[in-house]
Amino acid sequence: MCGIIGYLGTREAYPLLIKGLKRLEYRGYDSAGIAVLNGSLSVYKKMGKVAVLEHYASGEKVDGNIGIGHTRWATHGIPSDLNSHPHLSNSGRLAIIHNGIIENYEVLRTELMAEGYVFHSDTDTEVLVNYFESVLLAEPNRAISEVISIALRRVTGSYAIVVLDHQNPDILIAARKGSPIVIGKGAGEFFISSDVNAIVEHTRDIIYPMDGDVIALTKNTIMVRNLEGGQWYVPEIKVVTNAVEELEKGGYASFMLKEINDQPVSIANCLAGRIDINGSRVVLPELDLFFPDINAVKRIIFVACGTSYHASLYAGYLIESMAGIRVQAEYASEFRYRDPVIDGSDLVVAISQSGETADTIAAVELAKQRGAGILSLCNVAGSSIPRLSSATIYLQAGPEIGVASTKAFTTQVTAVLLTTIYLADKKGKLTEERRKELLGGLQAVPELVRQAFALNDQVAAVAKRIKDAPTILFLGRGIGFPVALEGALKLKELSYIHAEGHPAAEMKHGPIALIDAHTPVVFIATQGPLYEKLLSNMQEVKARKGIIIAIVSTGDVRAKELADHCIEIPAVEEALLPIVAAVPLQLLAYHTASLLGHDVDQPRNLAKSVTVE
């Protein structure tokens, strides 16, 4: 969840490390630190932002051509200077940075304390670096890369680590298991990071280590092998095309606001090449692998977390109604603990913006072991989930820096709708006229989303009305229900106001007890087959003096009569509702959080990519 950066080469490491850490700030963190080696190991770490670390290290000894840096998100031990990374071994020989969780650290800690090791932090990471030192002392004739391989065979849990060795000042050792790490190759230099976005301005030549790999770097060489053994080998290099300007705010006040405004382009990119030149067919060769016979797949299981789970719920409504295939949408974090019944007739679809969500990876691995086909919808090429999948539909949203997902959600929904049209067509469920109607609507969506930006001032006014509310309900029916869940999630993520999303009909089964004159209730009340029922639900809220905020179709009259605030969005085909309705809900969360003085890009306690269970 936190960020890793490392450098080995001919340039000064410190400024590269600091800039890399700033690139990684969006992932969420509570402290930051660096270690630079030049004759001696210089370590500086502080609780707080990277700017605090930069100020703390100002004027100190930070020269050197090899170093590591880290932004920490607390797991073991509270946020503090002592618990920040890098951590040193007792002798000061080794420095380490680590993402992940070492599950057997208490056993290792007890053994090391019996050997005389002293611990200064509450972290599992300090245990790990001292365990490396213990094995190093027991195997003095082995190379540091061999020692770390041996030691890691006994370590259980997840990790992405980089180790700096004072006695080997020209080498960096990295390893990964369950947490992401990428290597960038330059001319006589290497970069290590948990995220390609932190290093892409320096090199486009990227290496993606496999799970269980150990990596040994010198200025001019890279060697990789599986920690269980085998021969060292030179890995394949892939060229990435990420535009550096996509990592900047581009004049916007925040990354989130920029990414909300990116959506017409990101949706158009997601559609590009996936609808034929006549606008009459979906072109998704990725799916042909799973559906040579459309009846071979008996069930589709979507696994995802957070915002991606809401896109999965939408997929369930859409695919069952349009294509007639059974669908389950599952929280990836719970899926494997139910011992699910899966076989070769199932297709498991993993949705993940980052491709590194730990729970989703675990769900995919389980499904794969049991013979299911694996398809992923992902935004990051080269990430773990696509590499575990037989095929991937890439979202083409571009880098998403804001922690609260915006353009990833709307491109996920876009990709799900393309997939649904493909399946429904294969099943013979769509007439040519209906197919063209859906595809025409999809191609018009980028412009409709652009039009929705005109709602900004209106939404900002609603934000002023709700910013002091103790709780807010979001209600929808049918496809509007996942939209309500997403609206509630965005608001609670950014504003820290308690918010819940429910099917509107479930209001009477409990949530109605929350409603009084101080309770805003946001209805997804656009024209559709359940519109009349939503009006009845709005009447129930009005009778209890709740504050009604309604997302309605342009030109609506009846909902306007009931609502205290109406936000009109362009009238669209119901299948397109989540894409267009997402915009005012994103803006509502953004403006509410801004009025409360919160950091919309880095909300408290949250990380962009949840890479630990």
C-alpha positions as CSV (number, residue, x, y, z in Angstrom):
1,M,0.0,0.0,0.0
2,C,2.9,2.3,0.7
3,G,5.6,3.4,-1.8
4,I,9.1,2.1,-2.6
5,I,11.8,3.9,-4.6
6,G,15.4,2.9,-5.2
7,Y,18.3,4.1,-7.3
8,L,21.7,2.7,-8.3
9,G,23.8,4.5,-10.9
10,T,26.1,7.5,-11.6
11,R,23.8,10.3,-10.6
12,E,23.2,11.7,-7.1
13,A,20.5,9.4,-5.6
14,Y,18.9,11.8,-3.1
15,P,17.1,14.2,-5.4
16,L,15.8,11.2,-7.5
17,L,14.6,9.5,-4.4
18,I,12.8,12.5,-3.1
19,K,11.1,13.2,-6.4
20,G,10.1,9.5,-6.6
21,L,8.6,9.6,-3.2
22,K,6.6,12.7,-4.2
23,R,5.3,10.7,-7.2
24,L,4.2,8.0,-4.8
25,E,2.4,10.2,-2.3
26,Y,-1.0,9.5,-3.9
27,R,-0.7,5.8,-2.7
28,G,-1.4,7.0,0.8
29,Y,1.1,7.1,3.7
30,D,1.9,8.4,7.1
31,S,5.7,8.8,7.1
32,A,8.6,8.8,4.8
33,G,12.3,8.1,4.9
34,I,15.5,7.6,2.8
35,A,18.9,5.9,3.1
36,V,21.9,6.9,1.0
37,L,25.2,5.0,0.9
38,N,28.5,6.8,0.3
39,G,31.2,5.4,2.6
40,S,28.6,5.3,5.4
41,L,24.9,4.8,5.5
42,S,23.0,8.0,6.0
43,V,19.4,7.4,7.1
44,Y,16.7,10.1,7.5
45,K,13.1,9.4,8.3
46,K,10.2,11.3,9.7
47,M,6.5,10.9,10.4
48,G,4.4,13.1,8.1
49,K,4.6,14.2,4.5
50,V,7.6,13.9,2.2
51,A,8.1,17.7,2.5
52,V,8.7,17.1,6.3
53,L,11.4,14.6,5.4
54,E,12.9,16.9,2.9
55,H,13.1,19.7,5.4
56,Y,14.6,17.4,8.0
57,A,17.3,16.2,5.7
58,S,18.2,19.7,4.4
59,G,21.8,20.4,5.0
60,E,22.6,16.9,6.0
61,K,24.9,14.3,4.4
62,V,22.8,13.0,1.5
63,D,25.4,12.5,-1.3
64,G,25.9,9.2,-2.9
65,N,25.0,7.2,-6.1
66,I,23.0,4.5,-4.4
67,G,20.0,4.8,-2.1
68,I,16.5,3.7,-1.2
69,G,13.3,5.6,-0.1
70,H,9.9,4.7,1.3
71,T,6.5,6.1,2.2
72,R,4.9,4.1,5.0
73,W,1.3,3.2,5.6
74,A,1.2,1.8,9.2
75,T,0.4,-1.9,9.7
76,H,2.6,-3.0,12.6
77,G,3.2,-0.1,15.0
78,I,1.7,3.4,15.1
79,P,2.9,6.1,12.7
80,S,6.1,7.4,14.2
81,D,9.7,8.4,13.4
82,L,11.0,5.1,14.9
83,N,8.5,2.9,12.9
84,S,9.2,4.7,9.7
85,H,11.4,3.0,7.0
86,P,14.2,2.4,6.2
87,H,15.1,0.1,9.0
88,L,18.7,-0.9,9.9
89,S,20.0,-4.2,11.2
90,N,21.6,-4.1,14.6
91,S,25.1,-3.8,13.3
92,G,24.1,-1.0,10.8
93,R,25.3,-3.1,7.9
94,L,21.9,-3.6,6.2
95,A,19.1,-1.1,5.4
96,I,15.7,-2.2,4.2
97,I,12.4,-0.8,2.9
98,H,9.4,-3.1,2.8
99,N,5.8,-3.1,1.6
100,G,3.6,-5.9,2.8
101,I,3.1,-7.9,6.0
102,I,5.4,-10.6,7.5
103,E,3.1,-13.1,9.1
104,N,5.6,-15.1,11.1
105,Y,7.6,-12.0,12.4
106,E,6.8,-12.8,16.0
107,V,8.4,-16.2,15.8
108,L,11.5,-14.7,14.1
109,R,11.6,-11.9,16.6
110,T,11.6,-14.3,19.6
111,E,14.4,-16.3,18.0
112,L,16.5,-13.2,17.2
113,M,16.0,-11.8,20.7
114,A,17.4,-15.1,22.1
115,E,20.5,-14.5,19.9
116,G,20.9,-11.0,21.4
117,Y,19.2,-8.8,18.9
118,V,17.6,-5.6,20.1
119,F,14.6,-4.0,18.5
120,H,13.8,-0.3,18.5
121,S,10.5,-0.3,16.6
122,D,7.2,-2.2,16.6
123,T,7.5,-3.2,13.0
124,D,7.7,-6.6,11.3
125,T,10.2,-5.0,8.9
126,E,12.9,-4.4,11.5
127,V,12.6,-8.1,12.4
128,L,13.1,-9.0,8.7
129,V,16.3,-7.0,8.3
130,N,17.8,-8.4,11.4
131,Y,16.8,-11.9,10.3
132,F,18.7,-11.3,7.1
133,E,21.7,-10.2,9.1
134,S,21.5,-13.3,11.3
135,V,21.5,-15.6,8.2
136,L,24.4,-13.5,6.7
137,L,26.5,-14.2,9.8
138,A,25.7,-17.9,9.6
139,E,26.6,-18.0,5.9
140,P,29.6,-15.6,5.7
141,N,30.9,-17.0,2.4
142,R,27.7,-16.6,0.5
143,A,26.8,-13.5,-1.7
144,I,24.2,-11.2,-0.2
145,S,21.8,-12.1,-3.0
146,E,22.1,-15.8,-2.0
147,V,21.7,-15.1,1.7
148,I,18.4,-13.1,1.1
149,S,17.1,-15.9,-1.1
150,I,17.8,-18.5,1.7
151,A,16.3,-16.3,4.4
152,L,13.1,-15.5,2.4
153,R,12.3,-19.2,2.1
154,R,11.4,-19.2,5.7
155,V,9.4,-16.0,5.6
156,T,5.7,-16.2,5.3
157,G,3.5,-13.3,4.3
158,S,3.7,-10.7,1.6
159,Y,6.5,-8.4,0.7
160,A,8.2,-6.1,-1.8
161,I,11.7,-5.3,-0.4
162,V,14.8,-3.5,-1.3
163,V,18.0,-4.1,0.7
164,L,21.1,-1.9,0.8
165,D,24.3,-3.5,2.1
166,H,27.1,-1.3,3.5
167,Q,29.7,-3.9,2.7
168,N,28.5,-4.2,-0.9
169,P,28.1,-0.5,-2.0
170,D,27.6,-1.3,-5.7
171,I,24.6,-3.7,-5.4
172,L,20.9,-3.5,-4.6
173,I,18.9,-6.6,-3.8
174,A,15.1,-6.6,-4.3
175,A,12.5,-9.3,-3.9
176,R,8.7,-9.6,-4.2
177,K,5.9,-11.9,-3.1
178,G,2.4,-10.7,-3.2
179,S,3.4,-7.0,-3.4
180,P,4.3,-5.1,-6.6
181,I,7.7,-4.0,-7.6
182,V,9.1,-2.8,-11.0
183,I,12.6,-2.1,-12.3
184,G,13.6,0.6,-14.7
185,K,16.7,0.3,-16.7
186,G,18.7,3.4,-17.8
187,A,22.2,3.9,-19.2
188,G,24.5,2.6,-16.4
189,E,21.7,3.0,-13.9
190,F,18.6,1.2,-12.4
191,F,15.5,2.4,-10.7
192,I,13.3,0.4,-8.4
193,S,9.7,1.3,-7.5
194,S,6.4,-0.1,-6.4
195,D,4.8,1.9,-9.2
196,V,6.0,2.5,-12.8
197,N,4.6,6.1,-12.6
198,A,7.4,7.0,-10.1
199,I,10.2,6.2,-12.6
200,V,8.7,6.6,-16.1
201,E,10.2,10.1,-16.5
202,H,13.7,8.6,-16.2
203,T,13.3,5.5,-18.4
204,R,10.7,3.7,-20.4
205,D,12.5,0.4,-20.3
206,I,10.7,-1.5,-17.5
207,I,11.1,-5.0,-16.0
208,Y,8.2,-6.6,-14.2
209,P,9.6,-9.3,-11.8
210,M,7.4,-12.3,-11.2
211,D,6.0,-13.3,-7.8
212,G,8.6,-15.0,-5.8
213,D,11.6,-13.4,-7.6
214,V,14.8,-12.1,-6.2
215,I,16.6,-9.4,-8.2
216,A,20.3,-8.5,-7.9
217,L,21.3,-5.1,-9.5
218,T,24.6,-3.5,-10.2
219,K,25.0,-0.3,-12.3
220,N,25.2,-2.3,-15.5
221,T,23.6,-5.7,-14.8
222,I,20.4,-7.2,-13.6
223,M,19.9,-10.8,-12.7
224,V,16.8,-12.5,-11.5
225,R,15.8,-15.9,-10.2
226,N,13.1,-17.5,-8.1
227,L,13.9,-17.5,-4.4
228,E,13.4,-21.3,-4.3
229,G,16.4,-21.7,-6.5
230,G,17.2,-22.2,-10.2
231,Q,19.6,-20.3,-12.4
232,W,20.0,-16.6,-12.5
233,Y,18.8,-15.0,-15.7
234,V,18.5,-11.7,-17.5
235,P,14.8,-10.7,-17.6
236,E,12.8,-9.4,-20.5
237,I,12.5,-5.6,-20.8
238,K,9.2,-4.0,-21.8
239,V,8.8,-0.5,-23.1
240,V,6.0,1.5,-21.5
241,T,4.2,4.5,-23.1
242,N,2.9,6.4,-20.1
243,A,3.0,10.1,-20.8
244,V,4.8,12.1,-18.0
245,E,2.3,15.0,-18.3
246,E,-0.4,12.6,-17.2
247,L,1.3,12.5,-13.8
248,E,1.0,16.3,-13.3
249,K,-2.1,18.3,-12.3
250,G,-2.1,20.3,-15.5
251,G,-3.4,23.5,-13.9
252,Y,-6.1,21.8,-11.8
253,A,-6.3,22.3,-8.0
254,S,-6.1,18.6,-7.4
255,F,-5.5,15.3,-9.2
256,M,-9.0,14.3,-8.5
257,L,-10.5,17.3,-10.2
258,K,-8.2,16.7,-13.2
259,E,-9.2,13.1,-13.4
260,I,-13.0,13.9,-13.2
261,N,-12.4,16.2,-16.1
262,D,-10.3,13.5,-17.9
263,Q,-13.3,11.2,-18.2
264,P,-14.5,12.1,-21.7
265,V,-11.1,11.3,-23.0
266,S,-10.5,8.2,-20.9
267,I,-14.0,6.8,-21.9
268,A,-13.2,7.5,-25.6
269,N,-9.9,5.8,-25.2
270,C,-11.6,2.8,-23.6
271,L,-14.0,2.6,-26.6
272,A,-11.3,3.1,-29.2
273,G,-10.9,0.1,-31.5
274,R,-13.6,-1.8,-29.7
275,I,-16.5,-0.9,-31.9
276,D,-16.2,-1.6,-35.6
277,I,-15.9,1.1,-38.3
278,N,-19.7,0.8,-39.0
279,G,-20.6,1.2,-35.4
280,S,-22.5,-2.0,-35.5
281,R,-20.4,-4.6,-33.6
282,V,-18.2,-4.9,-30.5
283,V,-14.7,-6.0,-31.3
284,L,-13.2,-7.8,-28.3
285,P,-10.9,-10.5,-29.4
286,E,-9.8,-11.0,-25.8
287,L,-13.2,-12.6,-25.2
288,D,-13.0,-15.0,-28.1
289,L,-10.7,-17.2,-26.0
290,F,-13.4,-17.9,-23.5
291,F,-16.4,-18.1,-25.8
292,P,-15.7,-20.2,-28.9
293,D,-18.9,-21.8,-27.8
294,I,-21.1,-19.2,-25.9
295,N,-22.9,-22.0,-24.0
296,A,-19.6,-23.4,-22.6
297,V,-19.5,-20.8,-19.8
298,K,-22.3,-21.5,-17.4
299,R,-21.6,-18.8,-14.9
300,I,-19.6,-15.6,-14.7
301,I,-18.2,-14.7,-11.2
302,F,-16.9,-11.1,-10.8
303,V,-14.4,-10.6,-8.0
304,A,-13.4,-7.1,-6.9
305,C,-13.0,-4.6,-4.0
306,G,-14.3,-1.1,-3.3
307,T,-15.3,0.9,-6.4
308,S,-14.5,-2.1,-8.6
309,Y,-17.0,-4.1,-6.7
310,H,-19.7,-1.6,-7.6
311,A,-18.8,-2.0,-11.2
312,S,-19.2,-5.7,-10.7
313,L,-22.7,-5.3,-9.3
314,Y,-23.6,-3.3,-12.3
315,A,-22.2,-6.2,-14.5
316,G,-24.5,-8.6,-12.7
317,Y,-27.6,-6.5,-13.5
318,L,-26.6,-6.0,-17.0
319,I,-25.3,-9.4,-18.2
320,E,-28.1,-11.4,-16.6
321,S,-30.8,-9.2,-18.1
322,M,-29.2,-8.6,-21.5
323,A,-27.3,-11.8,-22.2
324,G,-29.1,-14.4,-20.0
325,I,-25.9,-15.7,-18.4
326,R,-25.8,-16.3,-14.6
327,V,-23.6,-13.8,-12.8
328,Q,-22.3,-13.5,-9.3
329,A,-20.6,-10.3,-7.9
330,E,-18.3,-11.1,-5.0
331,Y,-16.2,-9.2,-2.6
332,A,-12.8,-10.5,-3.4
333,S,-11.8,-10.2,0.3
334,E,-14.5,-12.7,1.3
335,F,-14.7,-14.9,-1.7
336,R,-11.9,-17.4,-0.9
337,Y,-12.9,-17.9,2.7
338,R,-16.3,-19.3,1.7
339,D,-14.5,-22.3,0.0
340,P,-16.5,-21.4,-3.1
341,V,-17.7,-24.0,-5.6
342,I,-15.9,-23.3,-8.8
343,D,-15.1,-25.5,-11.9
344,G,-14.1,-25.3,-15.5
345,S,-17.5,-24.1,-16.6
346,D,-17.0,-20.9,-14.7
347,L,-15.4,-17.7,-15.9
348,V,-14.0,-15.5,-13.1
349,V,-13.6,-11.8,-14.0
350,A,-11.4,-9.7,-11.8
351,I,-11.9,-6.0,-11.9
352,S,-9.0,-3.9,-10.5
353,Q,-7.7,-0.4,-11.3
354,S,-4.2,-1.1,-10.2
355,G,-4.0,-4.8,-10.9
356,E,-2.2,-5.2,-7.5
357,T,-5.2,-5.5,-5.1
358,A,-4.1,-8.3,-2.7
359,D,-7.5,-9.8,-2.0
360,T,-8.4,-9.8,-5.7
361,I,-5.1,-11.5,-6.5
362,A,-5.8,-14.2,-3.9
363,A,-9.3,-14.7,-5.3
364,V,-8.0,-15.1,-8.8
365,E,-5.3,-17.6,-7.7
366,L,-7.9,-19.7,-6.0
367,A,-10.2,-19.7,-9.0
368,K,-7.3,-20.6,-11.3
369,Q,-6.3,-23.5,-9.1
370,R,-9.9,-24.8,-9.4
371,G,-10.0,-24.7,-13.2
372,A,-12.0,-21.5,-13.9
373,G,-11.1,-19.3,-16.8
374,I,-9.7,-15.9,-15.7
375,L,-10.4,-12.6,-17.4
376,S,-9.4,-9.3,-16.0
377,L,-10.5,-5.7,-16.5
378,C,-7.5,-3.6,-15.4
379,N,-5.9,-0.2,-16.0
380,V,-2.2,-1.0,-15.4
381,A,-0.3,-3.0,-18.0
382,G,2.2,-5.4,-16.6
383,S,0.5,-5.6,-13.1
384,S,0.0,-8.8,-11.3
385,I,-3.7,-9.5,-12.1
386,P,-3.3,-9.3,-15.9
387,R,-0.3,-11.6,-15.6
388,L,-2.4,-14.2,-13.8
389,S,-5.2,-13.9,-16.3
390,S,-5.7,-15.7,-19.6
391,A,-6.8,-12.4,-21.1
392,T,-7.2,-8.8,-20.1
393,I,-9.4,-5.9,-21.3
394,Y,-7.3,-2.9,-20.5
395,L,-9.3,0.2,-19.4
396,Q,-7.0,2.7,-21.1
397,A,-8.0,5.3,-18.5
398,G,-4.4,6.6,-18.1
399,P,-2.7,6.9,-14.7
400,E,-5.2,7.6,-11.8
401,I,-3.4,9.5,-9.0
402,G,-6.3,10.6,-6.8
403,V,-7.0,7.9,-4.1
404,A,-10.8,8.2,-4.7
405,S,-11.4,6.4,-8.0
406,T,-13.1,8.5,-10.8
407,K,-12.1,7.7,-14.3
408,A,-11.3,4.1,-13.4
409,F,-14.9,3.6,-12.4
410,T,-16.4,5.0,-15.5
411,T,-14.0,3.1,-17.8
412,Q,-14.8,-0.1,-15.8
413,V,-18.5,0.4,-16.5
414,T,-17.7,1.2,-20.1
415,A,-15.7,-2.0,-20.5
416,V,-18.5,-4.0,-18.7
417,L,-21.1,-2.7,-21.1
418,L,-18.9,-3.5,-24.1
419,T,-18.5,-7.1,-22.7
420,T,-22.3,-7.4,-22.1
421,I,-23.1,-6.3,-25.7
422,Y,-20.5,-8.9,-27.0
423,L,-22.1,-11.7,-24.9
424,A,-25.7,-10.7,-25.7
425,D,-24.9,-10.7,-29.4
426,K,-23.2,-14.1,-29.1
427,K,-26.3,-15.5,-27.4
428,G,-28.5,-14.0,-30.1
429,K,-30.3,-11.8,-27.5
430,L,-29.9,-8.5,-29.4
431,T,-31.6,-7.4,-32.6
432,E,-29.4,-5.4,-35.0
433,E,-31.5,-2.3,-34.2
434,R,-31.0,-2.7,-30.4
435,R,-27.3,-3.4,-30.8
436,K,-26.8,-0.2,-32.9
437,E,-28.9,1.7,-30.4
438,L,-26.6,0.7,-27.5
439,L,-23.4,1.3,-29.4
440,G,-24.6,4.6,-30.6
441,G,-25.4,5.6,-27.0
442,L,-21.9,4.4,-25.9
443,Q,-20.2,6.5,-28.6
444,A,-22.2,9.6,-27.5
445,V,-21.2,9.2,-23.8
446,P,-17.9,11.1,-23.8
447,E,-19.8,14.2,-25.0
448,L,-22.6,13.7,-22.5
449,V,-20.1,13.4,-19.7
450,R,-18.5,16.6,-20.9
451,Q,-22.0,18.3,-20.7
452,A,-22.4,17.0,-17.1
453,F,-19.4,19.2,-16.1
454,A,-21.8,22.2,-16.5
455,L,-23.4,21.0,-13.2
456,N,-20.4,21.9,-11.2
457,D,-21.7,25.1,-9.6
458,Q,-25.1,23.6,-8.9
459,V,-23.4,20.6,-7.2
460,A,-21.1,22.9,-5.2
461,A,-24.3,24.7,-3.8
462,V,-25.7,21.3,-2.7
463,A,-22.4,20.5,-1.0
464,K,-22.8,23.6,1.2
465,R,-26.2,22.2,2.3
466,I,-24.9,18.8,3.3
467,K,-21.4,19.4,4.6
468,D,-22.5,19.5,8.2
469,A,-24.8,16.6,8.1
470,P,-24.2,13.7,10.6
471,T,-25.2,11.0,8.1
472,I,-26.2,10.9,4.4
473,L,-28.2,8.1,2.6
474,F,-27.8,7.3,-1.1
475,L,-30.7,5.3,-2.6
476,G,-31.3,3.8,-6.0
477,R,-33.1,0.9,-7.6
478,G,-31.9,-1.6,-10.3
479,I,-28.8,-0.3,-12.0
480,G,-29.2,2.8,-9.8
481,F,-28.3,0.8,-6.7
482,P,-24.6,0.3,-7.6
483,V,-24.5,4.0,-8.5
484,A,-25.9,4.9,-5.0
485,L,-23.2,2.7,-3.4
486,E,-20.5,4.4,-5.4
487,G,-21.8,7.9,-4.5
488,A,-21.8,7.0,-0.8
489,L,-18.3,5.6,-1.0
490,K,-16.9,8.7,-2.7
491,L,-18.5,11.0,-0.1
492,K,-17.3,9.0,3.0
493,E,-13.8,8.6,1.5
494,L,-13.3,12.3,1.0
495,S,-15.5,14.2,3.5
496,Y,-15.4,11.7,6.4
497,I,-19.2,12.1,6.7
498,H,-21.0,8.8,7.5
499,A,-22.7,7.8,4.3
500,E,-24.6,4.6,3.3
501,G,-25.8,3.3,0.0
502,H,-28.9,1.1,-0.1
503,P,-31.5,-0.2,-2.6
504,A,-34.3,2.3,-2.2
505,A,-36.8,-0.5,-1.3
506,E,-34.6,-1.6,1.6
507,M,-35.0,1.8,3.2
508,K,-38.1,0.6,5.1
509,H,-36.1,-2.4,6.5
510,G,-34.0,-0.2,8.7
511,P,-32.3,2.9,7.2
512,I,-35.6,4.9,7.5
513,A,-34.9,5.1,11.2
514,L,-32.0,7.4,10.5
515,I,-34.2,10.0,8.6
516,D,-35.1,13.3,10.2
517,A,-35.0,16.9,9.3
518,H,-31.2,16.9,9.4
519,T,-30.7,13.9,7.1
520,P,-29.9,14.4,3.4
521,V,-31.0,11.6,1.2
522,V,-29.6,11.4,-2.3
523,F,-31.8,9.6,-4.8
524,I,-30.7,8.2,-8.2
525,A,-34.0,9.0,-9.7
526,T,-33.6,9.1,-13.4
527,Q,-36.3,8.0,-15.9
528,G,-36.4,4.2,-16.1
529,P,-38.6,1.2,-15.4
530,L,-38.4,1.7,-11.6
531,Y,-39.0,5.5,-11.7
532,E,-42.5,5.3,-10.2
533,K,-41.3,3.2,-7.3
534,L,-38.5,5.7,-6.6
535,L,-41.1,8.5,-6.4
536,S,-42.9,6.5,-3.8
537,N,-39.7,6.2,-1.8
538,M,-39.1,9.9,-2.1
539,Q,-42.6,10.5,-0.7
540,E,-41.7,8.4,2.3
541,V,-38.6,10.5,3.0
542,K,-40.5,13.7,2.5
543,A,-43.1,12.6,5.1
544,R,-40.3,12.3,7.6
545,K,-38.9,15.8,6.7
546,G,-35.6,14.4,5.2
547,I,-33.6,16.6,2.8
548,I,-34.1,15.2,-0.7
549,I,-31.4,15.5,-3.3
550,A,-32.4,13.9,-6.6
551,I,-30.2,13.0,-9.6
552,V,-32.9,13.2,-12.3
553,S,-33.1,13.1,-16.1
554,T,-33.2,16.5,-17.9
555,G,-36.8,17.8,-18.1
556,D,-38.1,15.8,-15.1
557,V,-41.1,17.4,-13.5
558,R,-42.5,15.0,-10.9
559,A,-39.3,14.3,-9.0
560,K,-38.6,18.1,-8.9
561,E,-41.8,18.6,-7.0
562,L,-40.7,16.3,-4.2
563,A,-37.0,17.2,-4.0
564,D,-35.3,20.0,-2.1
565,H,-32.5,20.0,-4.7
566,C,-32.5,18.5,-8.2
567,I,-29.4,17.8,-10.3
568,E,-30.4,17.2,-13.9
569,I,-28.2,14.9,-16.0
570,P,-28.6,14.2,-19.7
571,A,-31.3,11.6,-20.4
572,V,-29.6,8.3,-21.3
573,E,-30.3,4.7,-22.0
574,E,-30.5,3.0,-18.6
575,A,-27.4,0.9,-19.3
576,L,-25.4,4.1,-19.6
577,L,-26.7,5.6,-16.3
578,P,-23.7,4.8,-14.1
579,I,-21.3,6.6,-16.4
580,V,-23.2,9.9,-16.6
581,A,-24.6,9.9,-13.1
582,A,-21.1,9.3,-11.6
583,V,-20.0,12.8,-12.6
584,P,-22.3,14.8,-10.2
585,L,-21.7,12.3,-7.4
586,Q,-17.9,12.7,-7.8
587,L,-18.2,16.5,-7.8
588,L,-20.5,16.3,-4.8
589,A,-17.8,14.4,-2.8
590,Y,-15.1,16.7,-4.1
591,H,-16.8,19.9,-3.2
592,T,-18.0,18.7,0.2
593,A,-14.5,17.6,1.2
594,S,-13.0,20.8,-0.1
595,L,-15.5,22.9,2.0
596,L,-14.4,20.9,5.0
597,G,-10.8,21.6,4.3
598,H,-9.8,18.0,3.6
599,D,-7.1,16.7,1.2
600,V,-9.1,15.3,-1.7
601,D,-6.1,13.5,-3.3
602,Q,-4.9,11.9,-0.1
603,P,-7.8,11.3,2.3
604,R,-6.8,10.1,5.7
605,N,-6.2,6.4,6.4
606,L,-6.6,5.4,2.7
607,A,-4.2,4.1,0.1
608,K,-4.6,4.1,-3.6
609,S,-3.8,0.4,-4.0
610,V,-4.5,-2.0,-1.2
611,T,-1.6,-4.5,-1.6
612,V,-2.0,-6.2,1.8
613,E,-4.9,-8.3,3.1
